[in-house]
Amino acid sequence: MNGKRKCMGIAPVAVLCLILGNSTSLRAQAPASGQDTTKAPAYTLVEYNAEQACAAEKVPATQVKCLDDFVAKYPNSALLVYVYPLYVNAYNQLKNPQKVIDYADKLVALGDKAEPVVRYQMLYARALAYASLPQADQTAGAAKAREAALLGLKTLDEVKKPDNISEDEFKKQKQQPMILFNYTAATAAMAVKDYPSAIQSYKAVLALNPDDLSTNYNLGKAYMAMTPPQWMDAFWYFAKSVTSKSATQKQADQIKKYLKGQIANYQGGNICDNLVDGELNELLQLAGSSTDRPSTYSLPSAADISAVQKDMTIASVFNDLKAGGEKSKLTWLAACGLEFPEVPGKVIEVVPGDPLVLKIAFVTSDAEFDAAKDPNMDVKVVGQPEAARVEKDSAVHFTGTLVSYDPNPFFLHWDKAKVKEEDIPKEKAPKRPVRRPTRKPSGRSN
């Protein structure tokens, strides 16, 4: 009898048996009725008829019972190469992914006894089944799942191109299963915390589909989970998932919020919210216009910011910000949102209201005080009504929170400030009214 089979598990448009169709399409065909008369068949006619009876069964549960009976009678049958795919198809319809995996493995274990296209199909079915397992079972079977997925890629290369399609069409049809195998290998590696292997496999997916939202996001998670975390790469791939053309607005917003939180945590969690927004927007613009992260892209870490804050004074902040350049960016990350004590200045203008606003020139010497004519800071004084007594051209010290600055013209903005009590003029005592002595009436004599 002829052992050649037609393709199994084919979606109608996948002529090469490269893509699985629905759950009923993965089924073995009957051995051809013809027989090679030059050598004896590898199985008996009774054995063959028993396998054919199972193949013809349409009810999955009944088919499984038939196959069980066949394997019990013929445990070493040459027809197992056709029986195991029938099991895979039946259990796929019964929604039993673990059994699909078990029988796919049995078929693959037969090695060259099964044609490459059949082994490929079983590995493809196995990868799909692995993705539908509960998380605990995925973790338990992760090592074998990754091994099988990588074998699927190798086996796919062994499938020969049919004569009736072009090389380009053949290559195109192979992309979808290549994505599935690589993604499965990456997922399995993540389950066992093999992050370098996961990164390798996720990148193989992106080589075929650079815009895939899930792959970019999970690649970011893999970089973040490494020891030590590779933060810049993690941020980059999170940003790529936000800018993916396949992302819905809800997905993009959720990942964007998550990315903003991760950037803020990376930088210590204490910097101004608007600065994180600026960094995030810059990153998203880069990610939307470039496939690979620019080598020059980086963000200061919490350690970098802490090092600046260690020796930082309001005078050094003032000078660094006024000078501009890269150093001013790091200084501003370190300074924004911090409270500085007893900042010295000359009052240029007092603006009454709630809050009271003092327009102040920052000064550090008598010469600067005498020369100061224009303010370079505005200070919102909160909860200190007596500060309204501060006089123009007087020297003051205040403690406040630095919230923003304008680079040109240079101007610092402060909030939640309190003026040093000693610098507030004492309230003048009200004048007492002059009381005239009461005139006594003149006495009269009778």
C-alpha positions in Angstrom: 0.0 0.0 0.0 1.1 3.5 -0.7 2.1 5.5 2.4 1.8 8.9 0.8 -0.8 11.3 2.3 -2.3 14.5 1.4 -1.8 17.6 3.5 -3.6 17.7 6.8 -4.9 20.6 8.8 -5.1 23.1 6.0 -7.1 26.2 5.9 -8.7 26.6 2.5 -6.3 29.3 1.3 -3.1 27.6 2.7 -2.2 25.3 -0.1 1.1 24.3 1.5 -0.4 23.0 4.8 1.3 25.8 6.5 -1.6 27.2 8.4 -4.2 25.4 10.5 -7.8 25.9 9.7 -10.7 25.3 12.0 -10.8 22.5 14.6 -12.3 20.0 12.1 -9.7 20.4 9.4 -6.8 18.6 11.1 -7.5 15.0 10.1 -5.5 12.2 8.5 -6.5 10.8 5.1 -6.8 7.2 4.4 -3.8 5.3 3.0 -4.1 5.0 -0.8 -5.7 1.8 -1.9 -3.0 1.1 -4.3 0.0 -1.0 -3.3 3.6 -1.0 -4.2 4.1 -4.6 -5.3 7.9 -4.4 -4.9 7.8 -4.7 -1.1 5.5 -5.9 1.5 3.2 -3.3 3.3 4.3 -2.2 6.8 0.9 -3.1 8.2 -1.8 -5.8 7.7 -5.1 -5.2 5.9 -7.0 -5.8 9.1 -4.8 -3.1 10.8 -5.4 -0.8 7.9 -9.2 -1.3 8.0 -9.2 -0.6 11.7 -7.4 2.7 11.2 -9.7 3.7 8.4 -12.7 3.0 10.5 -11.3 5.5 13.1 -10.5 8.1 10.5 -14.1 7.9 9.1 -15.6 8.6 12.6 -17.2 12.1 12.8 -17.9 12.3 16.5 -14.7 13.4 18.3 -15.4 11.5 21.6 -16.3 8.3 19.7 -13.3 8.7 17.5 -11.0 9.0 20.5 -12.4 5.7 21.9 -11.8 4.1 18.5 -8.2 5.3 18.4 -7.7 4.1 22.0 -8.8 0.6 20.9 -6.5 0.7 17.9 -3.5 1.7 19.9 -4.2 -1.0 22.5 -4.3 -3.6 19.8 -1.4 -2.3 17.7 0.9 -0.3 20.0 3.8 -0.4 17.5 1.8 0.0 14.3 3.4 1.8 11.3 0.0 3.5 11.0 0.6 5.5 14.2 2.0 8.2 11.9 -1.6 8.7 10.8 -3.3 7.8 14.1 -1.6 10.5 16.2 -2.8 13.4 14.0 -6.4 12.0 14.3 -6.0 12.2 18.1 -4.8 15.8 17.8 -7.7 16.7 15.7 -10.3 15.0 17.9 -8.9 16.5 21.1 -8.7 19.9 19.5 -12.4 19.7 18.8 -13.0 18.5 22.4 -11.1 21.6 23.6 -8.6 19.5 25.5 -5.3 21.3 24.9 -3.2 19.1 27.1 -4.2 16.0 25.1 -3.5 17.9 21.9 0.0 18.5 23.2 0.5 14.9 24.3 -0.4 13.4 21.0 1.5 16.1 19.0 4.6 15.1 21.0 4.0 11.4 20.2 3.8 12.2 16.5 7.0 14.3 16.6 8.8 11.6 18.5 8.4 9.3 15.5 10.9 11.5 13.7 11.5 10.8 10.0 8.7 8.2 9.9 6.4 11.2 9.6 6.8 13.6 6.7 8.1 17.1 7.5 4.8 18.8 6.7 2.9 16.5 9.2 5.5 17.0 11.9 5.2 20.8 11.2 1.4 20.6 11.6 1.6 18.8 14.9 4.1 21.4 16.2 1.8 24.2 15.0 -1.2 22.6 16.7 0.9 22.1 19.9 1.9 25.8 19.9 -1.8 26.8 19.6 -2.8 24.4 22.4 0.0 25.7 24.7 -1.4 29.2 24.4 -4.8 28.1 25.7 -3.5 26.3 28.8 -4.0 27.8 32.2 -1.1 29.9 33.4 0.1 27.3 35.9 0.2 24.6 33.3 2.0 26.9 30.9 4.7 27.5 33.5 5.0 23.8 34.2 5.3 23.0 30.5 7.3 26.0 29.4 10.6 24.3 28.8 9.1 21.7 26.5 6.9 24.3 24.8 10.0 26.4 23.9 11.9 23.4 22.7 8.9 22.3 20.5 8.4 25.9 19.1 12.1 26.1 18.1 11.8 22.6 16.5 8.7 23.9 14.7 10.8 26.7 13.1 13.4 24.1 12.1 10.8 21.7 10.7 9.1 24.5 8.8 12.4 25.0 6.9 12.3 21.3 5.9 8.9 21.7 4.1 9.5 21.8 0.4 8.1 24.4 -1.8 5.3 23.1 -4.1 6.0 23.6 -7.8 2.8 25.5 -8.4 3.7 28.6 -6.4 6.5 31.2 -6.5 9.3 31.5 -4.0 7.9 34.8 -2.8 4.5 33.4 -2.2 6.0 30.4 -0.3 8.0 32.7 1.9 5.0 34.9 2.5 2.9 31.9 3.6 5.6 30.8 6.1 5.6 34.1 7.9 2.5 33.5 10.0 3.6 30.1 11.5 7.1 31.6 12.0 5.5 34.3 14.1 3.5 31.8 16.1 6.5 29.6 16.8 8.7 32.5 17.8 6.0 34.1 20.0 5.4 30.7 21.7 9.1 30.3 22.3 9.2 33.8 23.9 6.1 33.2 26.0 7.5 30.0 27.3 10.9 31.6 28.1 9.1 34.4 30.1 7.2 31.8 32.1 10.5 30.3 33.4 12.1 33.8 33.7 14.6 33.1 30.9 14.5 36.7 29.8 17.5 36.8 27.4 15.9 33.9 25.5 12.5 35.6 25.5 14.1 38.8 24.2 15.7 36.9 21.3 12.4 35.3 20.3 10.3 38.4 20.7 12.8 40.2 18.4 12.4 37.4 15.9 8.7 38.2 15.8 9.3 41.9 15.4 11.6 41.2 12.5 8.5 39.8 10.7 5.9 42.2 12.2 7.6 45.3 13.6 4.3 47.1 14.6 2.8 44.3 16.7 1.5 45.8 19.9 1.6 42.7 22.1 5.1 41.7 21.1 6.5 45.2 21.7 4.8 45.5 25.0 6.0 42.0 26.2 9.5 42.8 25.0 9.5 45.8 27.2 8.4 43.6 30.1 11.3 41.2 29.4 13.8 44.0 29.4 12.4 45.4 32.6 12.5 42.0 34.3 16.2 41.5 33.6 18.9 41.7 36.4 19.7 44.6 36.3 16.7 45.9 34.4 17.5 47.4 31.0 15.3 50.4 31.5 16.0 52.3 28.3 15.1 49.3 26.1 12.1 48.6 28.2 10.8 52.2 27.9 11.5 52.1 24.1 9.4 49.0 23.5 6.6 50.2 25.7 6.5 53.4 23.6 6.5 51.3 20.4 3.4 49.5 21.7 1.7 52.9 22.4 2.4 54.1 18.9 1.5 50.8 17.2 -1.0 51.3 14.4 -3.0 48.3 15.7 -3.5 49.8 19.2 -6.9 51.0 20.1 -7.2 54.3 21.8 -8.0 52.6 25.1 -5.0 50.3 24.8 -2.7 53.2 23.9 -4.0 55.2 26.8 -3.5 52.3 29.3 0.0 51.6 28.2 0.9 55.3 28.1 -0.2 55.7 31.7 1.8 52.6 32.7 4.9 53.9 30.9 4.6 57.3 32.6 4.5 55.6 36.0 7.5 53.5 35.2 9.5 56.5 34.0 8.5 58.4 37.2 9.6 55.4 39.4 12.9 55.1 37.5 13.6 58.7 38.3 12.7 58.4 42.0 9.1 59.3 41.9 9.5 62.8 43.2 10.0 64.9 40.1 7.4 67.3 38.7 4.6 65.7 36.8 4.9 68.0 33.9 8.5 67.0 33.4 7.6 63.3 33.2 5.0 64.3 30.6 7.6 66.1 28.6 10.0 63.1 28.7 7.1 60.8 27.8 6.0 62.9 24.8 9.6 63.1 23.5 10.0 59.3 23.8 6.7 58.7 22.0 7.7 61.0 19.1 10.9 59.1 18.7 9.2 55.7 18.9 6.6 56.7 16.3 9.3 57.7 13.8 12.0 55.1 14.3 12.1 51.3 14.4 15.2 51.0 16.6 16.0 53.0 19.7 18.6 55.7 19.0 21.9 54.9 20.8 21.9 58.4 22.2 18.5 58.1 23.9 18.6 58.0 27.7 16.9 59.3 30.8 18.6 60.3 34.1 18.0 57.7 36.8 17.1 58.3 40.4 20.7 57.8 41.3 21.8 60.5 38.8 19.2 62.9 40.2 20.1 62.1 43.8 23.8 62.8 43.0 22.9 66.2 41.8 20.6 66.9 44.7 23.3 66.0 47.2 25.3 69.2 46.7 22.6 71.3 45.3 21.9 74.8 46.6 19.4 77.4 45.3 22.5 79.4 44.1 23.8 76.4 42.0 20.3 75.7 40.7 19.9 79.4 39.7 23.3 79.4 37.9 22.8 76.0 36.2 19.3 76.8 34.9 20.4 80.2 33.6 23.4 78.7 31.8 21.1 76.3 29.8 22.4 73.2 28.0 22.3 69.5 29.1 23.3 70.2 32.6 20.4 72.5 33.1 18.0 69.6 32.1 19.4 67.4 34.8 19.5 70.2 37.4 15.8 71.0 36.7 14.8 67.3 37.1 16.6 67.4 40.4 15.2 70.8 41.6 11.6 70.9 40.3 9.1 70.2 43.1 11.7 70.6 45.9 11.3 72.9 48.8 14.2 75.3 49.3 14.8 77.0 52.7 15.5 80.7 53.2 16.0 81.8 49.6 17.4 85.4 49.7 16.1 88.2 47.5 15.1 91.8 47.0 11.5 92.7 46.9 10.7 94.5 43.6 6.9 94.5 43.8 4.2 93.3 46.2 1.0 92.1 44.5 -1.8 91.9 47.1 -4.4 89.1 46.8 -5.0 85.6 47.8 -2.4 84.3 47.4 -0.1 87.2 48.0 2.6 87.4 45.3 6.0 88.8 45.8 8.1 89.8 42.7 11.6 89.2 43.9 15.1 89.5 42.5 17.4 86.7 43.6 20.5 88.2 45.2 23.5 86.7 47.1 25.5 89.8 47.9 25.2 93.5 48.8 26.4 94.5 45.3 23.7 92.3 43.7 21.1 93.8 46.0 22.0 97.3 45.2 22.1 96.6 41.4 18.8 94.6 41.3 16.0 96.5 39.5 13.9 93.8 37.9 12.5 90.6 39.4 13.5 87.1 38.2 11.2 85.2 40.6 7.5 85.3 41.6 6.7 83.9 44.9 3.1 82.8 46.0 2.9 83.2 49.7 0.2 81.0 51.2 -1.4 81.1 54.6 0.7 84.1 55.8 -1.4 87.3 55.6 1.1 89.2 57.6 3.6 88.9 54.7 1.6 91.7 53.0 3.5 94.1 55.3 6.7 93.3 53.4 7.9 96.5 51.7 9.3 97.2 48.2 13.1 97.2 48.0 13.4 95.4 51.3 15.5 92.3 51.8 13.6 89.0 52.5 14.2 85.3 52.8 11.5 82.8 52.0 11.0 79.1 52.1 9.1 77.7 49.2 8.5 75.0 46.5 10.1 75.5 43.1 7.4 74.6 40.6 8.5 75.9 37.2 10.8 78.2 35.3 11.0 80.2 32.1 14.3 79.9 30.3 13.9 83.1 28.2 13.5 85.6 29.8 14.8 83.7 32.8 12.2 83.5 35.6 11.6 81.1 38.5 8.1 80.4 39.9 7.6 79.4 43.5 4.5 78.2 45.4 3.5 77.4 49.0 6.0 80.0 50.3 6.5 81.5 53.7 8.5 84.6 54.4 10.9 84.5 57.3 9.2 86.1 60.2 12.2 88.3 61.1 11.9 89.9 57.6 8.3 91.0 58.0 7.9 94.5 59.5 6.1 94.5 62.8 2.6 95.7 62.8 2.3 99.3 64.0 0.3 99.7 67.2 -2.8 101.9 66.7 -2.6 105.4 68.1 -4.4 105.9 71.4 -7.0 108.7 71.3 -6.1 111.6 73.6 -8.5 111.7 76.5 -9.2 115.1 77.9 -9.7 115.4 81.6 -13.2 115.7 82.8 -14.0 119.2 84.0 -15.5 119.3 87.4 -18.5 121.6 87.8 -17.7 124.7 89.9 -19.0 124.6 93.4 -21.8 127.0 94.6 -22.5 128.3 98.1 -25.9 128.7 99.5 
